[in-house]
Structures are given as C-alpha cells and as structure tokens.
Amino acid sequence: MKVLKNKLFFSFMLLTMSVFGQDEIKTLTATKFNLKGIGLEKGVMRRDPSDIIKVSDRYYVWYSKGPKSSGYDATVWYATSSDGVNWTEKGMAIDKNPEAGAWDEASVFTPNILVAESKYWLFFTGISKNPKMKPDSKIGMAVSDSPDGPWERLPNNPVLKNSDNPEDFDSHLVDDACLIVKDGKYWFYYKGRQLGKTARETKMGVAIAERPQGPYVKHEANPVIPGNHEVLVWAQGKGVAAMIGTTGPEEITNTIQYAEDGIHFTKIYDLVNSPHAGGAYRSEAFTQSGKGEVPKWGVQIGRPDRKKGELPFVQGFELIKSTK
C-alpha cells in the first residue's frame, strides 16, 4: 500500500471510530509531508500548485516553475503520480507569450484546472512587461482534449481582468483561479487587490459563466470574502466551502467558511496550521453530486530555508477533523 493511501486510511479509521455530525466538528488541522519528484530541489522554484485531478489511475497537478523565488518569472509545468506522494515531472504546459507587448509576456503562473464538456481547461495568471503597471495580473485559459496537452490559448484571453474602476476591490490585479460547477454553471473564484492597497488587503471574488470558456461575469456582491491571499474552494454538500489562511480580518483568518448560495459565507470550522497556497484533491468539484466534503489531502507551497538559499517547492498536506 502506498504511503499516502496508508495515511488517509489511518485518518479515516480514526474519524469513523468517533461519532460526530458536521455541527460537532470544530477544527481542521493540516499536517505536512514531503513529496518526491517536485519537492525541494537546489536552484529550482516550484510553487502555486493547482488543485489535483485524477484521470484513470493518475493524479495530475500543475504549478509555477522558474529560477526565482517569486512567480513573476515563471512558466506553467505539470506532474503526475499514482499515489500522491511520488511525482514525475512531465514538462511545460504553458509558456510565456512570445508576442511583444502581450498581457502574459513576462510570466505565466498560478495555474488551476477545470474538467468540463470532455475537455480540460487550464487557467493561468499572466503579467506583461509594462513597467507602469507591475504586477498587472490578469487570468487566461488554455484548452486541451488531454490533461497532457497540447494546450491552446483561448482567443478571448484574458478571460478575467482587473477592473477599470479604481474603487473596485480588484482594480489592481486578479489572480489565483479556483473552479467549481454549481447550479449548472461555472463558478470562478479568484483573489483581487485594489489600486493602492497592500497584499495583506487582498479579497476574494467570484465570476460566473454559462460555458467553461466564458464569458465570466463578476458577481455584483463582490468581494464575497473580505480577505484571503490564496484561493481554495470546494463543493460541500449543496454549497461552497472556502479555506481562509492568515490574511484578512481576524474574524475570518484560519477558518473554513461556507455558503450554501456560494456568496454569503460564514465560519464552520477553525483551521490549524493552514496550508500555504494550497491546492486540493476535490473529487466532487465538477460533478454537482451534492456529496462534496472537506478534502482529505492536497499540495501547498513548501516554505524554504532562505538562509540556505533554498527556493519554494511543492509539499503535501492532509486535513484532519477533530472536536474541541
């Protein structure tokens, strides 16, 4: 039995030996574990991992890769695994746009995946080389018949851009797509930052489309969550749950928030040792089954030792439920 399967089975047995309902579960705790193949590597940055999908007997994950610590000089790569622990890096999925002056010329990073209409839709953030607007991030998409590519950028890119209204929460940048299917539509959660605000004042919004390629229309209630620097949402029952890390108002940080309508969120769990820019294996994200639950495992950015000159890497995490 593979290492991850053993860990998940053990965690599952601990939970099922206790009798509790959702209302009695008060805390989620993340524990971290190292990965092979996309983990710590000298001189290589891997960060911003996507959510994980499973195709046949293989898990797939996409991530930013480059020579620097930040994602602002990166391309999108991917890896596969049979057990979630041992990964094989397969190659580049999305390169920087070679067209001079393109909105995604300087870097492409923070990928995520949507599976719909028998195709794979790869979302990615891009920035230009315009020195007056850095980071002027926008979000684009590429499509493929296979999770292994090849990927074709959509002609209507970027599919989501920063607002032209300087008063809007996302007037400076949009980043970090996370997709679910709900009510027969495609719900695209993202983070945004207003002009003149700091990274710690980032908030979350949602845009909704009738088709996977868009057009995506920003919801009038945006921002739907008044904080959060990373975006991880999943289908939970009939609604949507969102993981909130360490950024934002104190009353929402280190929590799991839930909204049956996908818009009006309230706390359902406390969160301990929150994953850093996590992506999760969300088996019900695109099914509309009404059976979605808290993810059991996923990937995050591993925190490097800067004194040793290490760069960010991809690390695994598990989520364990407990009662207070």
Long-range contacts (C-beta under 8 A, 24 or more apart in sequence): 2-82, 2-83, 2-84, 2-85, 2-86, 3-83, 3-85, 4-33, 4-83, 4-84, 4-85, 4-297, 4-316, 5-83, 7-33, 7-297, 7-318, 8-296, 8-297, 8-318, 11-296, 11-318, 11-320, 12-296, 14-320, 15-321, 18-323, 20-323, 22-268, 24-323, 25-269, 25-321, 25-322, 25-323, 26-269, 26-270, 26-322, 26-323, 26-324, 27-269, 27-270, 27-271, 27-272, 27-321, 27-322, 27-323, 27-324, 28-256, 28-269, 28-270, 28-271, 28-272, 28-294, 28-319, 28-320, 28-321, 28-322, 29-271, 29-272, 29-273, 29-319, 29-320, 29-322, 30-271, 30-272, 30-273, 30-274, 30-275, 30-278, 30-317, 30-318, 30-319, 30-320, 31-273, 31-317, 31-318, 31-320, 32-273, 32-275, 32-300, 32-302, 32-315, 32-316, 32-317, 33-85, 33-315, 33-316, 33-317, 33-318, 34-302, 34-315, 34-316, 35-85, 35-86, 35-87, 35-299, 35-314, 35-315, 35-316, 36-85, 36-86, 36-87, 37-79, 37-81, 37-86, 37-87, 37-88, 37-89, 38-63, 38-79, 38-87, 38-89, 38-313, 38-314, 39-302, 39-313, 39-314, 39-315, 40-302, 40-304, 40-310, 40-313, 41-311, 41-313, 42-310, 43-67, 43-311, 44-311, 44-313, 45-69, 45-74, 45-311, 45-312, 45-313, 46-77, 46-311, 46-312, 46-313, 46-314, 47-71, 47-74, 47-109, 47-277, 47-301, 47-312, 47-313, 47-314, 48-109, 48-110, 48-111, 48-176, 48-277, 48-301, 49-277, 49-278, 49-279, 49-299, 49-300, 49-301, 49-314, 50-111, 50-112, 50-113, 50-279, 51-112, 51-113, 51-178, 51-232, 51-279, 51-280, 51-281, 51-282, 51-285, 51-298, 52-84, 52-279, 52-280, 52-281, 52-282, 52-298, 52-299, 53-113, 53-115, 53-147, 53-281, 54-281, 54-283, 55-147, 57-82, 58-82, 59-83, 59-84, 59-281, 60-113, 60-147, 61-87, 61-279, 61-299, 61-314, 62-93, 62-111, 62-112, 62-113, 62-122, 63-111, 63-314, 64-108, 64-109, 64-110, 64-111, 65-92, 66-107, 66-109, 68-311, 69-304, 69-311, 69-312, 71-107, 71-109, 71-110, 71-125, 72-106, 72-107, 72-109, 72-127, 72-134, 72-135, 73-106, 73-107, 74-107, 74-108, 74-109, 75-107, 75-108, 75-109, 76-108, 76-109, 76-111, 76-122, 76-124, 78-147, 78-148, 84-281, 84-297, 84-316, 85-316, 87-314, 90-148, 93-122, 93-142, 93-149, 93-151, 94-122, 94-124, 94-142, 94-151, 94-153, 97-126, 97-153, 101-128, 101-129, 102-126, 102-128, 103-127, 103-128, 103-136, 103-138, 103-140, 103-157, 103-158, 103-161, 104-128, 104-138, 104-140, 104-157, 104-158, 105-129, 106-134, 108-140, 110-175, 110-176, 110-177, 112-176, 112-177, 112-178, 112-179, 112-279, 113-147, 113-179, 114-179, 114-186, 114-212, 114-286, 115-286, 116-181, 116-186, 116-212, 116-286, 117-211, 117-212, 118-145, 119-143, 119-144, 119-145, 119-212, 120-144, 120-145, 120-146, 120-147, 121-179, 121-212, 121-213, 122-151, 123-159, 123-177, 123-179, 123-188, 124-177, 125-174, 125-175, 125-176, 125-177, 126-158, 135-173, 136-162, 136-172, 136-173, 137-162, 137-173, 137-174, 137-175, 138-162, 138-173, 138-174, 139-174, 139-175, 139-177, 139-190, 141-213, 141-214, 143-213, 154-213, 156-213, 156-214, 156-215, 159-213, 159-214, 159-215, 159-216, 160-188, 160-190, 160-207, 160-216, 160-218, 162-192, 163-192, 163-218, 166-194, 166-195, 167-194, 168-192, 168-194, 168-222, 169-193, 169-194, 169-203, 169-205, 169-222, 169-223, 170-194, 170-203, 170-205, 170-218, 170-222, 170-223, 171-195, 172-196, 172-197, 174-205, 176-230, 176-231, 177-231, 178-231, 178-232, 178-233, 179-285, 179-286, 180-233, 180-234, 180-235, 180-240, 180-282, 180-285, 180-286, 181-235, 181-285, 181-286, 181-287, 181-288, 182-235, 182-240, 182-262, 182-288, 183-288, 184-288, 185-209, 185-210, 186-210, 186-211, 186-212, 186-216, 187-240, 187-262, 188-216, 189-224, 189-231, 189-233, 189-242, 190-231, 191-228, 191-229, 191-230, 191-231, 192-222, 192-223, 199-229, 199-247, 200-229, 200-247, 202-227, 202-228, 202-229, 202-247, 202-248, 203-227, 203-228, 203-248, 204-228, 204-231, 204-242, 206-262, 206-263, 219-263, 221-263, 221-264, 224-259, 224-262, 224-263, 224-264, 224-265, 225-252, 225-257, 225-265, 226-252, 227-252, 227-253, 228-252, 229-277, 230-276, 230-277, 230-278, 232-275, 232-278, 232-279, 232-280, 232-298, 234-280, 234-282, 234-284, 234-285, 234-292, 234-294, 234-295, 235-282, 235-284, 235-285, 235-287, 235-288, 235-289, 235-292, 236-292, 236-293, 236-294, 237-290, 237-291, 237-292, 238-290, 241-268, 241-294, 243-271, 243-274, 243-275, 243-278, 244-271, 244-274, 245-271, 245-274, 245-275, 245-276, 246-274, 256-294, 269-294, 275-300, 275-317, 276-300, 276-301, 276-302, 276-303, 277-301, 278-317, 294-319, 294-321, 295-319
